[in-house]
């Protein structure tokens, strides 16, 4: 039996009754519960989101502890299960479904079942192929999606979102032919369409959470975009690619100074996009 929802937990959130109801009834699917995903999930739980689907086949390793929301007592446990347990300690009334697997290894019917009843999908995997597959399914099923990631050493990061029907470029448009930052040509993200994994990088937890905090607020804005919320005003289809610089971002990629945050305009949709074929989302 599902525990009772504790409304008192959210008495100091900046949301009105109708907005709280919207969040409580929202169902958010998170793909990857690593350093970014775990932080985003807990931030959304603390804000009042009532339902989650957590998907990640990986278990927490000792080297993950410096950045993950889990700790040494969680090493060896599935990351999705760790986050589920922490969400239950925030509000036991939150409904959480864990899928400790790579959902994209399933057939199309199973994949569709994961996504079709969700209000928003948040993808923060280090597999570019998984991000692009998520883009395909959310575009096909007309589900809003948010893609978050860190660049090397968490010197900077990005948050990209798509709203079906808005006419904006999809995540495939963003990645198709766009040169991403790389380190001494060892990591070339310009070939992101075919790359399997980003190379693991060191980075400060504080830098990662700076990116995840912005991602969480944009995710909340997507859920509240029709609820007259201030966060909902963040959601502009023509400004859907946020660039976040952390403490070491000066003169890195598109950043001129530390802690620089801005929306990067994207020319799109791209006519050669393999997902939306230039039609936008």
C-alpha positions, 0 to 999 in steps of 0.5 A: 500500500502506498504511504500517505502523501505528506503535504506539509513537506512542501509548505515552503515551496514557492508554488500555489495549490494548483501548481502543487497538484500539477507536480504531485500528479506529474510522472517523470522518467529519468534515464541514468541516475549518475551524478547529474541524474541523481541530483536532478531526481532528488531536487524534483522530489523535494519540489513536489513531483509525485511519480518517478520512473528511474532507469539505470543498469549501473551500480554505484562504485567507490569512485562515484561517491565523490560526485553522486548523491549516494555514499560509501554505504551504497557502494555495490547497489543499483544507482536507481535503487539508491535514489529510490531509497533517498526519495522515500526519505524525502516523502514516502508518498512519492511513487517510484518505479525502478528499472535496473536495466538498459531499457533500450535493449527491450523491444519497441512495445516495452520501450513505448510502455516506459515512456507513454504515460510520462509528463517529462523524460530527463536523460543524462546518460554518458552514452550519446547513442542512448540520448539520441534514442531517447530523443527519437522516442520522446519525439515520436510519442510527443513527450517533453524531454530534457537532456543534461550533460557535463563537459570535461572535468565539469568545467561547464555543461549544457541543458537542452529541452524539447517540447513537442509541437513547439517547432524548435529543433530536437536533440538530434538537430543539436548533435548533428554536425555540431562541434562539441568541446574536446581535450587536446583532441583526445575526446572529440564530441563532434562525432557524437552520433556514432560515439558510444560513451563519453570518457569518464572525467574527474570533476567537483561535486559542486560543479556538477550540482551547479549544472543539475540545479539549473537542469532541475529548475528548467525541468520544473518549468516544463512541468509547470509551463501551463500553470502560470508559474514563474519557472514556466516562463523559462520555457521558450522554444527558441531558447532551449539550449542553456550553457552553464559555466562552472568555476573553471569555465573561463576561455573554455569552449563558448565561455568567456568567464567563470560562472557564465550562464546563457542560452545559446541560440541554435539554428534549426530544425536542421533539414538533415536531422534523422529524427524530425527531418527538419520539421521541428518538435 
